[in-house]
Structure formats: C-alpha cells, structure tokens
Amino acid sequence: MADADAEAATFRRAQRYIAERVTEALDRLEPAAVATAVRILARAPATFVYGAGRSGIIGRAFAMRLVQIGLSAYVIGESVTPIVRRGDAVFILSGRGESSSSIQTANIVRREGAELIVCTARASSKLAHIATALLTLDLPEDAERPRLAPLGTLFESASLRLTDALIAELLKARGETEESMRRRHAIMV
C-alpha cells in the first residue's frame, strides 16, 4: 500500500506540474501572434502540418481538426499529400526549432511562397527566424522538469492545447459549430 501511495503521489505532482507549466506557457503567448496564425489558417487554400516524433502526432491531431472544421489540411510526409503552393499555410511544430527535417521543410515552404507558422519552445531557433507567424511556447528549465515531465513532454502537451485552442478560434471565425464538425468526422467501421 505504501508503494501505491508513493506512486500516486508522483503521479499527482507530475500532472499538476505539467498542467501549471503548460498553462503558464500558453498565457505568455502573444495575442497578436495567435491572431496572425488564425488569419493565415482561415484564408489559406490548404494547410500542411509537419512535426517529427511526438510533435508529429500532435500535428496529425491538429490536421484532423482542421479538416473537421471544413478546411483542406494535409500531413507532410504522407503519400497522398499534394505539393505546397503559393498562398498555402504550413504549420510546423518543433520544440527546439533546429531539426534538419523541419528546417528543410521550412526552406521549401518559403521558396514556394507559402505562409509559415512555427510553433516552438525556442524563439531564437533557426526555424523561428524564418517564420511568417511565430508561436513561442516559453518553457523555462527547472530542476523538477526531468523527473516530472521528461524530454519534450511540456512542449508536446502545450502544443496540443495550443492547437486545440486555435481550432476554437477558427470555429468562431468560420461560423462553424460542433455539429458541423461532427458531419465531417470520419466514420469508424
């Protein structure tokens, strides 16, 4: 029983720590940057989403919601993804903002004339410097993070909440509802 209590105590500390740190990071987002990202996403003929690893999983969830609110959205790297064109939006999630695949993707995006929205934890990263709209999730390091939120946990958790909140803004901007989203939801067989 003592082991279960100790495990539960760690769980409770970790979930509170993650929730608090993510909320703080989202509260520090620049409202103008959020508004710019929403404006770009709302007017783009198509939106392409990219992220590596767990950031890619968050990106896939975001692309799914974009489709459900009636936008054309694709995940970069899938075999059925079309090419990016001028005027499209590309949304890249990258915690460090330095991965070669993300930078290579961003360079192609800029060359093709698409708008680049970057979500990163490092405002000074290479990726951040070439963004049209920069959404910085400021997650200062502390001694608790490695034990309670290892690796990219904070960035990934904050990215999911950020992209879900962007969907809420896009719902409002497009006059969509949960019911209209439900009609576009994939049918599970």
Wavefront OBJ file of the C-alpha trace (Angstrom):
o trace
v 0.000 0.000 0.000
v 2.861 2.399 0.753
v 4.272 1.846 -2.761
v 0.892 2.628 -4.332
v 0.622 5.825 -2.279
v 4.156 6.842 -3.315
v 3.367 6.179 -6.981
v 0.123 8.097 -6.746
v 1.953 10.993 -5.101
v 4.403 11.182 -8.018
v 1.525 10.980 -10.477
v -0.305 13.836 -8.733
v 2.839 16.007 -8.608
v 3.589 15.323 -12.270
v 0.090 16.057 -13.564
v -0.092 19.290 -11.537
v 3.390 20.316 -12.645
v 2.596 19.665 -16.319
v -0.759 21.465 -16.119
v 0.739 24.519 -14.392
v 3.754 24.812 -16.705
v 1.642 24.393 -19.847
v -0.908 26.965 -18.667
v 1.863 29.449 -17.863
v 3.415 28.985 -21.321
v 0.088 29.453 -23.089
v -0.697 32.524 -21.008
v 2.591 34.071 -22.233
v 1.702 33.675 -25.918
v 1.485 36.962 -27.776
v -2.174 37.598 -28.712
v -1.033 39.250 -31.963
v 0.873 36.095 -32.956
v -2.198 33.963 -32.293
v -4.376 36.343 -34.330
v -1.887 36.245 -37.219
v -1.793 32.438 -37.175
v -5.598 32.234 -37.172
v -5.840 34.726 -40.036
v -3.314 32.750 -42.116
v -5.031 29.421 -41.427
v -8.510 30.795 -42.161
v -7.611 32.199 -45.583
v -5.182 29.531 -46.842
v -6.415 27.353 -49.709
v -4.702 24.415 -47.973
v -2.817 23.878 -44.728
v 0.079 21.479 -44.375
v 1.233 20.295 -40.957
v 4.673 18.947 -40.063
v 6.330 17.703 -36.911
v 8.782 14.926 -36.109
v 8.228 12.322 -33.391
v 5.623 13.183 -30.777
v 5.292 16.680 -32.263
v 4.181 14.942 -35.451
v 1.469 13.125 -33.528
v 0.197 16.475 -32.225
v 0.366 17.786 -35.793
v -1.753 14.903 -37.075
v -4.397 15.639 -34.437
v -4.389 19.302 -35.498
v -4.721 18.433 -39.203
v -7.680 16.189 -38.372
v -9.465 19.021 -36.581
v -8.719 21.441 -39.438
v -10.467 19.043 -41.835
v -13.360 18.663 -39.417
v -13.958 22.429 -39.437
v -14.056 22.382 -43.222
v -10.529 23.355 -44.197
v -8.236 21.447 -46.542
v -5.394 20.054 -44.458
v -2.597 17.575 -45.073
v 0.214 15.985 -43.099
v 3.613 16.443 -44.721
v 5.237 13.090 -45.354
v 2.076 11.146 -46.127
v 1.960 9.538 -49.561
v -1.271 11.322 -50.537
v -0.102 14.822 -49.594
v -0.093 17.229 -52.570
v 2.575 19.839 -53.171
v 2.624 23.130 -51.289
v 1.685 26.150 -53.388
v 1.931 29.908 -53.033
v -0.670 31.141 -50.541
v -0.947 27.852 -48.663
v -0.160 27.667 -44.954
v 2.379 25.337 -43.400
v 2.275 24.748 -39.653
v 5.483 23.272 -38.214
v 5.758 22.031 -34.634
v 9.343 21.736 -33.373
v 10.330 22.029 -29.735
v 13.944 23.023 -30.344
v 13.332 24.537 -33.757
v 16.600 23.139 -35.046
v 15.836 19.712 -36.540
v 17.194 19.372 -40.066
v 13.902 17.938 -41.382
v 11.919 20.906 -40.025
v 14.388 23.439 -41.393
v 14.463 21.704 -44.770
v 10.650 21.718 -44.853
v 10.566 25.409 -43.892
v 13.058 26.322 -46.622
v 10.908 24.580 -49.251
v 7.823 26.350 -47.903
v 9.467 29.760 -48.152
v 10.821 29.001 -51.654
v 7.307 28.084 -52.836
v 5.792 31.253 -51.365
v 3.599 29.647 -48.713
v 2.987 31.161 -45.287
v 4.960 29.516 -42.465
v 3.531 29.218 -38.954
v 6.052 27.879 -36.460
v 5.264 26.557 -33.003
v 8.466 26.140 -30.995
v 9.853 26.478 -27.488
v 12.874 28.449 -28.723
v 12.249 31.916 -30.112
v 15.930 32.157 -31.092
v 15.962 28.964 -33.175
v 16.691 28.798 -36.904
v 13.108 27.796 -37.579
v 11.733 30.730 -35.586
v 13.739 33.216 -37.643
v 12.089 32.209 -40.932
v 8.504 32.043 -39.663
v 5.728 34.232 -41.006
v 3.932 33.743 -37.674
v 5.778 32.557 -34.583
v 4.009 30.872 -31.671
v 6.588 30.550 -28.918
v 5.823 28.252 -26.019
v 8.192 29.629 -23.399
v 9.015 26.722 -21.071
v 11.919 27.727 -18.806
v 14.009 24.856 -17.477
v 13.867 23.950 -13.780
v 15.066 21.102 -11.547
v 11.670 19.351 -11.473
v 11.218 19.016 -15.235
v 13.454 15.954 -15.884
v 11.617 13.874 -13.242
v 8.066 15.059 -13.773
v 7.978 15.911 -17.496
v 10.909 14.214 -19.270
v 12.182 15.077 -22.727
v 9.648 17.086 -24.755
v 6.598 16.405 -22.596
v 5.939 20.060 -21.749
v 6.264 21.253 -25.341
v 4.079 18.465 -26.668
v 1.393 18.961 -24.014
v 1.412 22.718 -24.622
v 1.288 22.183 -28.396
v -1.828 20.046 -28.109
v -3.602 22.661 -26.000
v -2.419 25.437 -28.319
v -3.654 23.744 -31.481
v -6.984 22.847 -29.865
v -7.406 26.487 -28.798
v -6.597 27.597 -32.370
v -9.404 25.315 -33.548
v -11.790 27.136 -31.184
v -10.744 30.474 -32.736
v -11.162 29.073 -36.247
v -14.601 27.692 -35.331
v -15.657 31.186 -34.338
v -14.044 32.856 -37.361
v -15.679 30.424 -39.806
v -19.075 30.280 -38.110
v -18.692 26.546 -37.579
v -20.223 24.501 -34.764
v -19.568 21.185 -33.126
v -22.481 19.809 -35.145
v -20.971 20.929 -38.458
v -17.676 19.360 -37.364
v -19.428 16.119 -36.473
v -20.784 15.872 -40.035
v -17.176 15.882 -41.303
v -15.882 13.454 -38.683
v -14.517 10.209 -40.113
v -16.863 7.258 -39.926
v -15.349 4.437 -37.918
v -16.089 0.978 -39.295
l 1 2 3 4 5 6 7 8 9 10 11 12 13 14 15 16 17 18 19 20 21 22 23 24 25 26 27 28 29 30 31 32 33 34 35 36 37 38 39 40 41 42 43 44 45 46 47 48 49 50 51 52 53 54 55 56 57 58 59 60 61 62 63 64 65 66 67 68 69 70 71 72 73 74 75 76 77 78 79 80 81 82 83 84 85 86 87 88 89 90 91 92 93 94 95 96 97 98 99 100 101 102 103 104 105 106 107 108 109 110 111 112 113 114 115 116 117 118 119 120 121 122 123 124 125 126 127 128 129 130 131 132 133 134 135 136 137 138 139 140 141 142 143 144 145 146 147 148 149 150 151 152 153 154 155 156 157 158 159 160 161 162 163 164 165 166 167 168 169 170 171 172 173 174 175 176 177 178 179 180 181 182 183 184 185 186 187 188 189
